[in-house]
Amino acid sequence: MYSNTSTVLLYKRLLFVLLASGFIGWLFDIFWPAIAISSIALLIWHYHHLVQLAHWLWQSKSINPPHASGTWGRIYDGLFHVLNKQRKKQKQLRHRIRQFRDGAEALPDAAVVLSDDFIIEWSNKKAQNLLGIVCPGDVGQRIDNLIRNPEFTRVLYQQAFEAPFHIDSPLKEDTTLELRIMTYGVDQYLLVARDVSKLNRLETMRRDFVANVSHELKTPLTVMRGYIEMIQAPGNNFDEHWLTVFATIEGQVTRMDRLVEQLLILSKVENNATYDETYRVNLSDLVTNIVKECHWLNQDKQHKITSDIAPDIYISGIETELKSACTNLISNAIAYTPAQGDIQVSLEQVKQSMGMGVKFTVKDNGSGIKPEHVNRITERFYRIDKSRSRNTGGSGLGLSIVKHVLQHHNAELVINSQWGVGSEFSIIFSSTSVIQ
C-alpha cells in the first residue's frame, strides 16, 4: 500500500539508530567506534537498495519492485504507484492513437500529417494510392520533394490554404486530385486529397450538354419568332382571339429566347474557367455605359436610377464577362423593384489590407430577400418566388453567371438584404486586380 514517507520520521529513525549505537558504545567504552560501525552499516544498507533500484529500473524486466521494508519499502511502493499510473496513461494514449489511425485509415480520402515546415510525419494507406506517399518509408521527407507540381509548390510557398486547389495525380494519367491543407494540432498541418476526376467529367458533360442544347434551341426559336412576326405584320386580319394567342406565343418565345441566351452566356463563362488572357478594362466607362443601356428596361416602371461612379478605375479582366455581371445586377434591381422605386448604382475604390480595391454596388428599395434564401440565390435556376420570377421573365441564371464571372476575376459577391426594406448587391474586386 502506497503511503507518504515523512522527512521528520526519517530523521527521527536516523537519530534513534545513532543514539542507540552511541549508548551501547558508551556502556562498553567504545562510543566513537560504535557510531562509526552503525554509520557504515546504514551506508551499506542504503547503497544495497540503491543498487537494487538501479537494477530494477534499467535491467530487470519485472514489473514488481524489489521487496524491502521500512523507508525503502515506501520508496519502492511510491515508484511502483507512479509507474502504474504512467503505464495506464500510455495504454490510454496508445488506444487513442489506434482509434485515430483506424479512423484515418477508414477515410475515403488520402490524409497526410505534416510538421510546420512541411515534413511528413504520418499518412494513411489511401495516400499511397493517390499521392504515392508510403508510411513509414517516406516519414521525415518534405512533402514537395515527393509531390512535384507547380500549383502545389505555389500553394505551399504562399501558404494559400484558404480554399481547396486541384492538381494532376502524380501516379495516374487523366486523374485530377482536389487537395486541401489546414492547420492541425500544434505546429502541424493536415493535407487531405481526394479523387475528383469522375465529378469533373460529370461537370464537363453537364456543361457540354447545356451548351449543345442551347445552341440547338437557338435556331428553331429564331424561326418561330420570324413566323410570328410575319403573322402579326400589319394587313393580316385575324380575330381578337387569335391576336391574343399570337401575342401569348410571342411572349413565351421571347422568354425562352432569353433563357437560351442566359444559358449560352453561363456555358461560355464556365468554359472560360482556365482562361488566362485578361486585358486592361476601364471599369468606370463600362459601368457608365451599362447604366445608360439599362434605361430602356426602365420605361415601364419608371424607377429613379442614380449613379455615383468614380472616374478612371481600371482593372485586369475580361470585358464581356464583367459587362455581363454588372448588367445582371442592375437588371435584377429593375425587375424586382416596384414601380417608381429607387435604384442606386455606385463604383468606388475601397481600402483593403493589401492596397486599394474596387467596389461596385447596386442598391434598391424593393421587397428584399429573406435570410433563408440569401445563401442559395447564386445557384442555377434557384428562384425565391417562382411565380414572381416567371412574371418578370427571370431565368434563375443571372446571379449564377455573376458568381462564375467573379471567380475568374478574384472578386467576391456580398449580399446585404432586409426583407421588406430592400437589397444591396456589391462586387468587391481585390487590390491585385486593380491597375493603377
FENGINOR-V774740 format. One record per pair of residues at least 12 apart in sequence whose C-alpha atoms are under 10 Angstrom apart, sorted by sequence separation. I is the first residue (numbers start at 1). GAP is how many residues later the second one is. D is the distance in Angstrom with one decimal. If there is no record, write none. Layout:
# FENGINOR-V774740
[[I,GAP,D] [I,GAP,D]]
This chain:
# FENGINOR-V774740
[[21,12,9.3] [22,12,6.1] [23,12,9.3] [53,12,7.9] [64,12,9.1] [65,12,7.7] [111,12,5.7] [112,12,6.8] [122,12,8.9] [123,12,5.8] [124,12,9.8] [144,12,8.3] [165,12,8.3] [166,12,4.6] [167,12,7.6] [179,12,7.0] [180,12,5.3] [181,12,8.9] [231,12,9.2] [347,12,5.8] [348,12,6.7] [372,12,9.7] [383,12,8.3] [384,12,9.1] [413,12,7.1] [414,12,5.1] [415,12,9.0] [21,13,5.6] [22,13,5.7] [52,13,9.0] [53,13,7.5] [64,13,9.4] [110,13,7.6] [111,13,5.8] [112,13,9.8] [120,13,9.1] [122,13,6.3] [123,13,8.0] [133,13,7.4] [143,13,9.6] [152,13,8.3] [165,13,5.7] [166,13,6.1] [179,13,5.7] [180,13,6.5] [292,13,10.0] [330,13,8.4] [346,13,8.0] [347,13,4.5] [348,13,8.7] [381,13,9.2] [382,13,8.7] [383,13,5.7] [413,13,5.8] [414,13,6.4] [20,14,9.4] [21,14,5.8] [22,14,9.4] [52,14,6.9] [65,14,8.3] [110,14,6.5] [111,14,8.5] [112,14,9.5] [121,14,8.6] [122,14,7.1] [132,14,7.8] [133,14,8.8] [151,14,8.2] [152,14,8.4] [164,14,6.5] [165,14,5.4] [166,14,8.9] [178,14,8.2] [179,14,4.5] [180,14,9.1] [232,14,7.5] [291,14,8.4] [330,14,9.2] [346,14,5.8] [347,14,6.5] [370,14,8.6] [381,14,6.4] [382,14,5.3] [383,14,9.3] [399,14,9.5] [412,14,8.2] [413,14,4.8] [414,14,7.5] [20,15,9.1] [21,15,9.1] [52,15,9.6] [65,15,6.6] [109,15,9.0] [110,15,7.4] [111,15,7.3] [112,15,7.0] [120,15,9.0] [121,15,8.4] [122,15,9.9] [123,15,9.1] [131,15,8.4] [132,15,8.4] [151,15,8.0] [152,15,7.1] [164,15,5.5] [165,15,6.7] [177,15,9.9] [178,15,5.6] [179,15,6.8] [231,15,8.1] [232,15,8.5] [291,15,9.1] [330,15,7.9] [345,15,7.6] [346,15,5.2] [347,15,9.1] [369,15,7.9] [380,15,8.9] [381,15,3.9] [382,15,7.8] [412,15,5.8] [413,15,6.6] [18,16,8.8] [19,16,8.5] [21,16,8.5] [22,16,8.9] [64,16,7.2] [109,16,9.5] [110,16,4.7] [111,16,6.1] [120,16,9.4] [122,16,8.6] [123,16,8.4] [131,16,7.3] [151,16,6.8] [152,16,9.9] [163,16,9.0] [164,16,4.6] [165,16,9.3] [177,16,6.3] [178,16,5.4] [179,16,9.1] [291,16,7.9] [329,16,9.8] [345,16,5.7] [346,16,6.7] [380,16,6.1] [381,16,5.6] [411,16,6.7] [412,16,5.4] [413,16,9.2] [18,17,6.3] [21,17,6.5] [49,17,8.7] [63,17,8.2] [107,17,8.7] [109,17,6.4] [110,17,4.3] [111,17,9.8] [121,17,8.5] [122,17,6.4] [150,17,8.8] [151,17,9.6] [163,17,6.9] [164,17,7.5] [177,17,5.5] [178,17,6.4] [179,17,9.9] [229,17,9.2] [344,17,7.8] [345,17,4.7] [346,17,8.6] [379,17,7.9] [380,17,5.3] [381,17,8.9] [382,17,9.4] [411,17,5.5] [412,17,6.8] [17,18,9.0] [18,18,9.3] [20,18,9.4] [21,18,9.3] [49,18,9.8] [105,18,8.9] [106,18,8.9] [107,18,9.6] [108,18,7.3] [109,18,7.7] [110,18,7.9] [120,18,7.0] [121,18,5.3] [122,18,9.1] [149,18,7.3] [161,18,9.7] [162,18,8.5] [163,18,8.4] [164,18,9.7] [176,18,8.6] [177,18,4.7] [178,18,6.3] [228,18,6.9] [229,18,9.9] [232,18,9.7] [344,18,5.7] [345,18,6.5] [378,18,8.4] [379,18,7.7] [380,18,8.4] [381,18,9.4] [382,18,9.1] [410,18,8.9] [411,18,4.4] [412,18,8.4] [49,19,8.3] [53,19,9.5] [104,19,8.6] [105,19,5.4] [106,19,9.3] [107,19,8.0] [110,19,8.2] [112,19,9.7] [119,19,9.5] [120,19,5.0] [121,19,6.3] [149,19,8.0] [161,19,7.0] [162,19,8.2] [163,19,9.5] [176,19,6.1] [177,19,5.7] [178,19,9.1] [228,19,8.6] [288,19,8.3] [343,19,7.0] [344,19,5.0] [345,19,9.0] [377,19,8.1] [378,19,7.8] [379,19,9.5] [380,19,8.0] [381,19,8.3] [409,19,10.0] [410,19,6.5] [411,19,5.9] [18,20,7.0] [63,20,9.1] [104,20,6.4] [105,20,6.4] [106,20,9.0] [109,20,10.0] [110,20,6.8] [111,20,9.8] [119,20,7.5] [120,20,5.4] [121,20,8.5] [147,20,9.9] [149,20,9.3] [161,20,5.6] [162,20,8.1] [175,20,7.1] [176,20,5.8] [177,20,7.1] [287,20,9.4] [288,20,9.4] [343,20,5.6] [344,20,6.4] [377,20,9.3] [378,20,8.0] [379,20,7.5] [380,20,5.6] [409,20,7.4] [410,20,6.2] [411,20,9.5] [17,21,7.4] [18,21,7.7] [63,21,9.1] [101,21,9.6] [103,21,9.7] [104,21,9.0] [105,21,7.3] [109,21,8.6] [110,21,7.8] [112,21,8.5] [119,21,5.6] [120,21,5.7] [121,21,9.6] [149,21,8.3] [160,21,8.8] [161,21,6.4] [175,21,7.7] [176,21,5.0] [228,21,8.0] [229,21,8.3] [288,21,7.3] [342,21,8.2] [343,21,4.5] [344,21,9.3] [377,21,9.5] [378,21,4.8] [379,21,5.6] [380,21,8.6] [406,21,7.9] [409,21,8.4] [410,21,9.3] [411,21,9.8] [17,22,8.8] [50,22,9.2] [53,22,9.7] [57,22,9.9] [101,22,9.2] [102,22,9.2] [104,22,9.3] [105,22,9.6] [118,22,9.4] [119,22,5.4] [120,22,6.1] [121,22,9.9] [147,22,9.1] [148,22,7.8] [159,22,9.0] [160,22,10.0] [161,22,8.9] [175,22,5.4] [176,22,8.8] [228,22,6.7] [287,22,7.7] [288,22,9.9] [342,22,5.7] [343,22,7.0] [377,22,6.9] [378,22,4.7] [379,22,9.4] [406,22,8.9] [410,22,8.0] [411,22,8.5] [49,23,7.2] [53,23,8.1] [101,23,7.7] [110,23,9.5] [112,23,9.5] [118,23,8.4] [119,23,4.4] [120,23,6.1] [147,23,6.8] [159,23,10.0] [174,23,7.5] [175,23,8.6] [176,23,9.6] [227,23,10.0] [288,23,9.7] [341,23,7.4] [342,23,6.0] [343,23,8.9] [376,23,9.9] [377,23,7.9] [378,23,8.2] [406,23,8.3] [409,23,9.6] [410,23,7.1] [49,24,9.7] [118,24,5.6] [119,24,6.1] [120,24,9.9] [146,24,8.9] [147,24,10.0] [176,24,8.1] [225,24,9.1] [285,24,8.9] [341,24,6.4] [342,24,8.2] [376,24,9.9] [378,24,8.0] [379,24,8.9] [403,24,9.8] [409,24,7.1] [14,25,9.4] [17,25,9.1] [46,25,9.9] [114,25,9.4] [115,25,9.4] [117,25,7.9] [118,25,6.0] [119,25,9.0] [156,25,9.1] [175,25,9.6] [224,25,9.3] [225,25,6.9] [228,25,9.4] [284,25,6.4] [285,25,9.6] [305,25,9.8] [341,25,7.1] [378,25,6.6] [402,25,9.1] [46,26,8.3] [53,26,9.9] [113,26,9.8] [114,26,9.4] [117,26,9.4] [118,26,8.0] [119,26,9.8] [155,26,9.2] [167,26,9.9] [169,26,8.6] [224,26,8.7] [225,26,9.9] [283,26,9.4] [284,26,6.5] [285,26,7.8] [338,26,9.7] [378,26,9.4] [45,27,9.9] [49,27,9.8] [114,27,9.8] [115,27,9.2] [152,27,8.8] [166,27,9.3] [168,27,9.8] [283,27,9.5] [284,27,5.5] [285,27,7.9] [286,27,9.9] [337,27,6.8] [338,27,8.4] [339,27,9.3] [14,28,8.9] [114,28,8.6] [115,28,9.9] [164,28,9.5] [165,28,9.7] [166,28,9.7] [169,28,9.8] [225,28,6.8] [283,28,8.7] [284,28,5.9] [285,28,8.5] [286,28,10.0] [336,28,9.0] [337,28,6.7] [338,28,6.1] [114,29,7.9] [164,29,9.4] [166,29,9.7] [168,29,9.6] [224,29,7.6] [225,29,8.0] [282,29,9.0] [283,29,7.6] [284,29,5.5] [285,29,9.4] [305,29,9.2] [333,29,7.4] [336,29,9.6] [337,29,4.2] [338,29,8.0] [113,30,10.0] [166,30,8.9] [282,30,6.7] [283,30,5.6] [284,30,7.4] [303,30,9.8] [304,30,10.0] [332,30,9.5] [333,30,7.5] [334,30,8.5] [336,30,6.4] [337,30,6.9] [112,31,9.2] [222,31,8.9] [281,31,10.0] [282,31,6.0] [283,31,5.5] [284,31,9.8] [303,31,7.4] [329,31,10.0] [330,31,9.3] [331,31,9.9] [333,31,6.2] [335,31,9.6] [336,31,7.6] [337,31,8.8] [221,32,6.7] [222,32,9.8] [225,32,9.3] [281,32,8.4] [282,32,4.6] [283,32,6.7] [302,32,9.3] [329,32,8.7] [330,32,6.4] [332,32,9.8] [333,32,8.9] [334,32,9.2] [336,32,8.7] [221,33,8.7] [281,33,5.4] [282,33,6.8] [283,33,9.5] [286,33,8.2] [290,33,7.4] [294,33,7.8] [297,33,10.0] [298,33,9.2] [301,33,8.0] [329,33,6.7] [330,33,8.8] [333,33,7.8] [280,34,6.5] [281,34,5.4] [282,34,9.0] [283,34,9.6] [286,34,9.9] [289,34,9.5] [290,34,9.5] [293,34,9.1] [297,34,7.7] [301,34,8.8] [303,34,8.2] [313,34,8.6] [326,34,8.2] [329,34,9.4] [330,34,9.5] [221,35,7.9] [222,35,8.2] [279,35,9.8] [280,35,5.9] [281,35,6.1] [282,35,9.8] [287,35,9.3] [291,35,9.4] [303,35,8.1] [304,35,9.3] [305,35,9.7] [313,35,8.2] [326,35,9.1] [378,35,9.6] [221,36,6.6] [279,36,8.1] [280,36,4.9] [281,36,6.4] [283,36,8.6] [286,36,8.5] [287,36,7.7] [290,36,7.7] [291,36,8.2] [294,36,7.6] [295,36,9.9] [298,36,6.7] [301,36,8.6] [302,36,9.4] [303,36,6.0] [304,36,6.5] [305,36,8.5] [306,36,7.9] [307,36,8.5] [308,36,7.9] [309,36,7.6] [310,36,7.9] [311,36,8.7] [313,36,8.0] [326,36,8.8] [132,37,9.4] [278,37,9.5] [279,37,5.4] [280,37,6.6] [281,37,7.5] [282,37,8.7] [286,37,6.9] [290,37,6.4] [294,37,7.2] [297,37,7.4] [298,37,8.8] [301,37,7.2] [302,37,6.2] [303,37,4.5] [304,37,6.2] [305,37,6.1] [306,37,6.4] [307,37,5.7] [308,37,6.3] [309,37,5.2] [310,37,5.7] [311,37,8.7] [118,38,8.4] [131,38,6.9] [132,38,7.4] [218,38,9.4] [278,38,6.0] [279,38,5.4] [280,38,8.4] [281,38,6.2] [297,38,8.6] [301,38,4.3] [302,38,5.4] [303,38,4.9] [304,38,4.9] [305,38,4.8] [306,38,5.0] [307,38,4.6] [308,38,4.6] [309,38,4.6] [310,38,5.4] [377,38,10.0] [117,39,9.8] [130,39,6.9] [131,39,6.3] [132,39,6.8] [217,39,9.2] [218,39,7.2] [221,39,9.3] [277,39,9.6] [278,39,4.7] [279,39,6.2] [280,39,8.6] [281,39,10.0] [283,39,8.5] [287,39,7.2] [291,39,7.8] [295,39,9.4] [300,39,7.9] [301,39,6.1] [302,39,7.8] [303,39,5.8] [304,39,6.1] [305,39,5.9] [306,39,6.2] [307,39,5.5] [308,39,6.4] [309,39,6.6] [310,39,7.8] [130,40,7.8] [131,40,6.8] [217,40,8.5] [277,40,8.1] [278,40,5.4] [279,40,7.7] [283,40,9.0] [286,40,9.0] [287,40,8.5] [290,40,8.5] [291,40,9.7] [294,40,8.7] [300,40,9.6] [301,40,8.1] [302,40,9.5] [303,40,6.9] [304,40,8.3] [305,40,7.5] [306,40,8.4] [307,40,8.3] [308,40,8.2] [309,40,10.0] [375,40,9.0] [130,41,7.0] [131,41,9.5] [276,41,9.3] [277,41,7.8] [278,41,8.4] [281,41,9.0] [290,41,10.0] [298,41,9.1] [374,41,7.3] [129,42,8.0] [130,42,8.3] [218,42,6.9] [276,42,9.4] [298,42,9.7] [315,42,9.5] [374,42,8.5] [128,43,9.5] [129,43,9.5] [214,43,9.5] [217,43,7.3] [218,43,8.2] [275,43,9.3] [315,43,8.6] [374,43,8.0] [216,44,9.7] [217,44,10.0] [314,44,9.2] [130,45,9.4] [214,45,8.9] [215,45,8.0] [313,45,8.1] [371,45,9.5] [130,46,9.8] [131,46,9.0] [214,46,5.4] [215,46,9.2] [218,46,9.6] [369,46,9.6] [371,46,7.8] [130,47,8.0] [213,47,8.8] [214,47,7.8] [369,47,8.8] [370,47,7.6] [371,47,7.8] [143,48,9.8] [214,48,9.2] [215,48,9.3] [310,48,10.0] [368,48,9.1] [369,48,5.7] [370,48,6.9] [371,48,7.9] [211,49,9.3] [214,49,6.5] [215,49,7.5] [272,49,9.8] [368,49,5.6] [369,49,6.2] [370,49,5.3] [210,50,9.4] [213,50,9.3] [214,50,6.2] [367,50,9.2] [368,50,5.4] [369,50,5.2] [370,50,8.8] [213,51,9.4] [214,51,10.0] [269,51,9.7] [309,51,8.8] [366,51,9.8] [367,51,8.2] [368,51,4.4] [369,51,7.9] [211,52,7.2] [212,52,9.1] [269,52,7.2] [309,52,10.0] [336,52,8.5] [359,52,9.6] [361,52,9.8] [365,52,9.8] [366,52,9.6] [367,52,6.1] [368,52,5.4] [369,52,9.0] [210,53,7.0] [211,53,6.1] [214,53,9.1] [268,53,9.3] [308,53,9.8] [335,53,9.8] [336,53,8.5] [358,53,9.4] [359,53,9.8] [360,53,9.7] [361,53,9.3] [363,53,9.3] [364,53,9.6] [365,53,9.6] [366,53,8.9] [367,53,4.6] [368,53,5.8] [369,53,7.6] [210,54,7.9] [211,54,9.1] [291,54,8.1] [307,54,9.8] [335,54,8.9] [357,54,9.7] [359,54,9.9] [361,54,9.8] [363,54,9.4] [366,54,7.1] [367,54,6.0] [368,54,4.2] [369,54,7.0] [211,55,8.7] [212,55,9.5] [265,55,9.9] [266,55,9.8] [269,55,9.8] [307,55,9.2] [365,55,8.3] [366,55,6.4] [367,55,5.5] [368,55,5.1] [207,56,9.8] [210,56,9.2] [211,56,5.7] [265,56,8.7] [335,56,9.6] [336,56,7.6] [365,56,5.8] [366,56,4.6] [367,56,7.9] [368,56,8.8] [210,57,7.0] [211,57,8.0] [288,57,9.5] [306,57,10.0] [335,57,6.1] [364,57,8.7] [365,57,4.0] [366,57,6.9] [13,58,9.8] [209,58,9.5] [266,58,9.8] [287,58,8.8] [288,58,9.8] [305,58,9.9] [334,58,9.8] [335,58,8.4] [336,58,9.5] [364,58,5.5] [365,58,6.6] [207,59,9.0] [208,59,7.9] [265,59,8.3] [287,59,8.8] [288,59,9.6] [305,59,9.3] [335,59,8.2] [363,59,7.5] [364,59,5.6] [365,59,8.9] [10,60,9.9] [207,60,6.2] [211,60,9.7] [287,60,8.0] [304,60,9.9] [332,60,9.5] [363,60,5.8] [364,60,6.5] [10,61,7.7] [206,61,9.7] [207,61,9.2] [303,61,9.8] [362,61,8.3] [363,61,4.3] [364,61,9.0] [9,62,9.4] [131,62,8.2] [262,62,9.8] [284,62,9.8] [332,62,8.4] [362,62,5.7] [363,62,6.4] [130,63,7.6] [131,63,9.7] [207,63,7.6] [208,63,9.0] [284,63,7.3] [331,63,9.9] [361,63,6.9] [362,63,5.3] [363,63,8.4] [127,64,9.8] [130,64,7.6] [207,64,7.7] [283,64,8.6] [284,64,9.1] [361,64,5.7] [362,64,6.4] [5,65,9.5] [6,65,9.3] [127,65,8.8] [130,65,7.6] [360,65,8.3] [361,65,4.3] [362,65,9.0] [5,66,7.0] [127,66,7.8] [204,66,9.6] [332,66,8.0] [360,66,5.5] [361,66,6.4] [4,67,9.8] [5,67,9.4] [114,67,9.6] [116,67,9.1] [121,67,9.3] [123,67,9.6] [126,67,9.1] [127,67,9.3] [204,67,8.8] [331,67,9.0] [332,67,8.9] [359,67,6.6] [360,67,5.1] [361,67,8.6] [5,68,9.9] [111,68,9.9] [113,68,9.8] [115,68,9.9] [116,68,9.7] [120,68,10.0] [121,68,9.9] [122,68,9.7] [123,68,9.2] [126,68,9.2] [359,68,5.7] [360,68,6.5] [5,69,6.6] [109,69,9.9] [110,69,9.3] [111,69,9.9] [112,69,9.5] [114,69,9.4] [115,69,9.2] [119,69,9.4] [120,69,9.6] [123,69,9.9] [328,69,9.4] [329,69,7.8] [358,69,8.1] [359,69,4.5] [360,69,8.3] [3,70,9.9] [4,70,7.3] [5,70,7.6] [109,70,9.8] [111,70,9.9] [113,70,9.8] [114,70,8.6] [115,70,9.8] [116,70,8.7] [117,70,8.8] [118,70,8.2] [119,70,9.6] [120,70,9.9] [328,70,5.6] [329,70,7.6] [358,70,5.8] [359,70,6.3] [2,71,9.3] [3,71,6.5] [4,71,8.7] [113,71,8.0] [115,71,9.0] [116,71,5.0] [117,71,8.4] [118,71,7.5] [120,71,9.9] [327,71,9.2] [328,71,7.1] [357,71,7.2] [358,71,5.1] [359,71,9.1] [1,72,9.8] [2,72,6.6] [3,72,9.0] [113,72,9.7] [115,72,6.4] [116,72,5.0] [117,72,9.1] [118,72,9.7] [328,72,9.9] [357,72,5.7] [358,72,6.9] [1,73,8.4] [2,73,8.7] [4,73,9.7] [5,73,9.1] [114,73,8.9] [115,73,4.5] [116,73,6.6] [118,73,9.8] [287,73,8.8] [325,73,7.9] [328,73,8.3] [329,73,8.1] [356,73,9.4] [357,73,5.1] [358,73,7.3] [2,74,8.9] [3,74,7.8] [4,74,7.9] [114,74,5.6] [115,74,6.2] [324,74,8.8] [325,74,7.9] [328,74,7.3] [356,74,7.9] [357,74,4.2] [2,75,5.4] [3,75,7.3] [113,75,7.1] [114,75,4.9] [115,75,8.8] [283,75,9.6] [325,75,9.4] [327,75,9.4] [355,75,8.6] [356,75,5.2] [357,75,7.8] [358,75,8.8] [1,76,6.8] [2,76,5.8] [113,76,5.9] [114,76,6.1] [284,76,9.8] [325,76,6.7] [326,76,7.8] [354,76,8.5] [355,76,5.5] [356,76,8.7] [357,76,7.9] [358,76,7.2] [1,77,8.8] [2,77,9.2] [112,77,8.3] [113,77,4.8] [114,77,7.4] [283,77,9.4] [324,77,7.8] [325,77,4.6] [353,77,9.8] [354,77,6.5] [355,77,8.2] [356,77,9.8] [357,77,6.5] [2,78,8.7] [112,78,5.8] [113,78,6.4] [324,78,7.5] [325,78,8.2] [350,78,8.7] [352,78,7.9] [353,78,8.8] [354,78,8.1] [356,78,7.6] [357,78,9.8] [2,79,7.0] [111,79,6.9] [112,79,5.0] [113,79,9.0] [323,79,9.9] [325,79,9.0] [326,79,10.0] [343,79,9.9] [345,79,9.8] [347,79,9.6] [349,79,9.4] [350,79,9.3] [351,79,9.9] [352,79,7.1] [355,79,9.3] [356,79,9.9] [1,80,9.1] [2,80,10.0] [111,80,5.7] [112,80,6.6] [321,80,8.8] [322,80,8.5] [325,80,6.6] [342,80,9.8] [343,80,9.9] [344,80,9.2] [345,80,9.8] [346,80,9.3] [347,80,9.5] [348,80,9.8] [349,80,9.3] [350,80,9.6] [351,80,8.6] [356,80,9.3] [110,81,7.9] [111,81,4.7] [112,81,8.7] [321,81,8.5] [324,81,8.3] [325,81,8.1] [343,81,9.7] [345,81,9.8] [347,81,9.9] [350,81,9.0] [109,82,10.0] [110,82,5.5] [111,82,6.6] [323,82,9.8] [349,82,9.5] [109,83,6.5] [110,83,5.0] [111,83,9.1] [321,83,9.2] [322,83,6.9] [109,84,5.7] [110,84,6.3] [321,84,6.0] [322,84,8.3] [108,85,9.4] [109,85,4.9] [110,85,9.2] [320,85,9.8] [321,85,8.9] [337,85,8.4] [349,85,9.5] [108,86,7.7] [109,86,7.8] [322,86,9.9] [336,86,9.9] [337,86,9.6] [108,87,9.5] [318,87,8.9] [321,87,9.1] [322,87,8.7] [317,88,9.7] [321,88,9.4] [317,89,9.9] [333,89,9.6] [318,90,8.7] [333,90,8.5] [317,91,8.1] [318,91,8.2] [333,91,9.2] [317,92,6.2] [333,92,9.2] [316,93,7.9] [317,93,9.5] [315,94,9.2] [329,95,9.7] [330,95,9.3] [329,96,7.2] [329,97,8.9] [329,98,9.6] [326,100,9.7] [326,101,8.6] [325,102,9.1] [266,114,9.5] [315,114,8.4] [315,115,9.6] [315,116,9.1] [316,116,8.7] [317,116,7.6] [263,117,9.9] [315,117,8.8] [316,117,5.3] [317,117,9.4] [315,118,5.4] [316,118,6.4] [314,119,8.7] [315,119,4.3] [316,119,6.6] [314,120,6.1] [315,120,5.1] [313,121,7.8] [314,121,5.3] [315,121,8.3] [313,122,7.7] [314,122,7.0] [312,123,10.0] [313,123,7.9] [312,124,9.2] [278,130,9.8] [266,131,7.6] [270,131,8.5] [273,131,8.2] [278,131,9.3] [263,132,9.2] [265,132,9.5] [266,132,8.6] [269,132,7.2] [272,132,9.4] [273,132,8.9] [276,132,8.9] [262,133,7.8] [265,133,9.6] [268,133,9.7] [269,133,9.4] [272,133,9.2] [275,133,8.1] [259,134,8.7] [262,134,9.3] [263,134,7.5] [266,134,7.6] [267,134,9.0] [269,134,9.9] [270,134,6.6] [273,134,8.2] [274,134,8.2] [255,135,9.0] [258,135,8.2] [259,135,8.2] [260,135,9.3] [262,135,6.6] [263,135,9.5] [266,135,5.4] [269,135,6.6] [270,135,8.4] [273,135,6.6] [258,136,8.9] [259,136,5.8] [262,136,7.3] [265,136,7.5] [266,136,9.0] [269,136,6.5] [272,136,8.2] [255,137,9.6] [256,137,9.2] [258,137,7.9] [259,137,8.9] [270,137,9.9] [255,138,6.1] [259,138,8.2] [262,138,10.0] [263,138,9.1] [266,138,8.0] [269,138,10.0] [270,138,9.5] [254,139,9.1] [255,139,8.4] [256,139,9.0] [259,139,9.9] [262,139,8.2] [266,139,9.1] [269,139,8.8] [255,140,8.5] [252,141,9.4] [251,142,9.5] [283,151,10.0] [280,153,9.8] [281,153,9.6] [282,153,9.5] [280,154,9.3] [281,154,8.9] [280,155,7.5]]
